[in-house]
Amino acid sequence: MAKKSDARANIELKCSECGFIIRPTEKNKKNTPDKLEVKKYCSKCRKTTDFKEKK
């Protein structure tokens, strides 16, 4: 079985509007050292909002 790389980190995304936290997701620390910011659908707000990496 393959090992997971140390370059990948598990992160949680938080809605910038309501603070809703999405399930853990992965990001590559080498390619994106800054905080991740993604537009996703928030089921609590019921619209597409910016999700930022939770510390």
TIVEX-275756 format. One record per atom (N, C-alpha, C, O): x, y, z; residue in one letter. Coordinates in steps of 0.001 Angstrom, whole numbers, padded with zeros to 6 digits, always signed. Layout:
BEGIN
XYZA;...
//
This chain:
BEGIN
+000831-001183+000000M;+000000+000000+000000M;+000876+001247+000000M;+001918+001280+000654M;+000460+002248-000718A;+001251+003466-000843A;+001134+004325+000410A;+000086+004381+001054A;+002250+004999+000742K;+002278+005913+001882K;+001819+007296+001448K;+002013+007699+000301K;+001212+008010+002374K;+000848+009395+002092K;+002085+010261+002229K;+002927+010030+003096K;+002186+011242+001380S;+003326+012140+001375S;+003226+013147+002516S;+002132+013470+002979S;+004385+013643+002966D;+004405+014684+003995D;+004023+016043+003422D;+003750+016984+004168D;+004004+016142+002103A;+003662+017416+001461A;+002176+017721+001575A;+001781+018883+001485A;+001349+016708+001768R;-000099+016901+001853R;-000516+017132+003305R;-000022+016473+004219R;-001425+018072+003497A;-001923+018390+004833A;-003447+018400+004817A;-004062+018869+003860A;-004051+017879+005882N;-005500+017924+006026N;-005885+019282+006583N;-005319+019734+007579N;-006848+019933+005942I;-007307+021251+006392I;-008832+021269+006412I;-009481+020444+005767I;-009392+022208+007149E;-010835+022424+007152E;-011100+023784+006531E;-010321+024719+006709E;-012206+023889+005800L;-012571+025148+005159L;-013742+025774+005913L;-014689+025087+006296L;-013661+027093+006119K;-014678+027817+006881K;-015323+028871+005993K;-014632+029620+005302K;-016656+028925+006016C;-017402+029899+005224C;-017138+031305+005757C;-017176+031534+006966C;-016871+032246+004849S;-016580+033614+005271S;-017853+034368+005662S;-017781+035384+006354S;-019009+033882+005228E;-020285+034551+005544E;-020840+034123+006910E;-021094+034962+007774E;-021024+032807+007094C;-021711+032328+008298C;-020808+031566+009265C;-021192+031346+010413C;-019617+031159+008827G;-018702+030433+009709G;-018879+028937+009686G;-018283+028237+010505G;-019687+028422+008768F;-019923+026988+008630F;-018631+026302+008201F;-017947+026794+007304F;-018283+025178+008820I;-017044+024471+008513I;-017353+023216+007704I;-018194+022403+008088I;-016652+023073+006569I;-016823+021909+005694I;-015889+020798+006154I;-014915+021031+006869I;-016208+019605+005730R;-015411+018423+006055R;-013938+018653+005714R;-013628+019503+004880R;-013036+017915+006341P;-011607+018077+006044P;-011294+017788+004581P;-011876+016888+003976P;-010384+018548+004033T;-009926+018370+002670T;-008408+018432+002677T;-007816+018786+003697T;-007769+018101+001575E;-006313+018086+001514E;-005786+019205+000638E;-006442+019640-000308E;-004579+019665+000975K;-003880+020612+000111K;-002406+020252+000117K;-001898+019661+001070K;-001735+020614-000952N;-000307+020372-001069N;+000427+021583-000504N;+000308+022683-001045N;+001190+021395+000585K;+001877+022503+001240K;+002996+023085+000386K;+003315+024267+000514K;+003595+022279-000480K;+004690+022774-001321K;+004173+023702-002419K;+004797+024725-002704K;+003048+023361-003034N;+002505+024173-004125N;+001739+025387-003632N;+001765+026436-004276N;+001055+025264-002495T;+000255+026373-001958T;+000613+026611-000495T;-000096+026139+000393T;+001697+027334-000229P;+002094+027578+001161P;+001168+028583+001860P;+001079+028589+003087P;+000475+029437+001080D;-000449+030411+001669D;-001744+029724+002070D;-001973+028556+001757D;-002591+030482+002774K;-003892+029934+003142K;-004747+029760+001900K;-004760+030611+001011K;-005449+028660+001856L;-006274+028324+000711L;-007592+029101+000763L;-008198+029227+001826L;-008032+029619-000382E;-009315+030315-000480E;-010022+029807-001728E;-009504+029929-002838E;-011223+029229-001538V;-011950+028582-002618V;-013406+029027-002588V;-013970+029239-001515V;-014014+029170-003762K;-015454+029437-003828K;-016175+028102-003875K;-015930+027287-004764K;-017067+027878-002913K;-017821+026637-002837K;-019257+026950-002439K;-019577+028070-002041K;-020114+025943-002553Y;-021511+026091-002156Y;-021638+025826-000664Y;-021200+024783-000179Y;-022230+026754+000063C;-022475+026594+001500C;-023916+026151+001687C;-024842+026854+001283C;-024107+024992+002295S;-025461+024472+002476S;-026226+025252+003546S;-027456+025240+003552S;-025518+025922+004442K;-026183+026709+005475K;-026672+028050+004916K;-027792+028473+005204K;-025829+028718+004113C;-026203+029992+003474C;-027082+029776+002248C;-027842+030662+001857C;-026973+028599+001648R;-027662+028234+000408R;-027239+029121-000763R;-028063+029524-001583R;-025938+029415-000825K;-025387+030144-001958K;-023885+029869-002037K;-023300+029296-001118K;-023280+030276-003127T;-021847+030098-003317T;-021107+031228-002613T;-021363+032404-002874T;-020189+030868-001718T;-019433+031856-000955T;-017954+031496-000953T;-017564+030420-001407T;-017143+032402-000440D;-015714+032141-000287D;-015491+031305+000959D;-016022+031612+002026D;-014716+030260+000821F;-014325+029436+001945F;-012835+029615+002150F;-012059+029496+001201F;-012425+029899+003375K;-011023+030116+003690K;-010535+029005+004602K;-011304+028407+005356K;-009240+028746+004514E;-008638+027705+005341E;-008713+028096+006804E;-008336+029202+007191E;-009206+027171+007604K;-009305+027398+009046K;-007957+027129+009671K;-007278+026176+009288K;-007556+027947+010624K;-006260+027769+011269K;-006260+026560+012164K;-005246+026256+012791K;
//
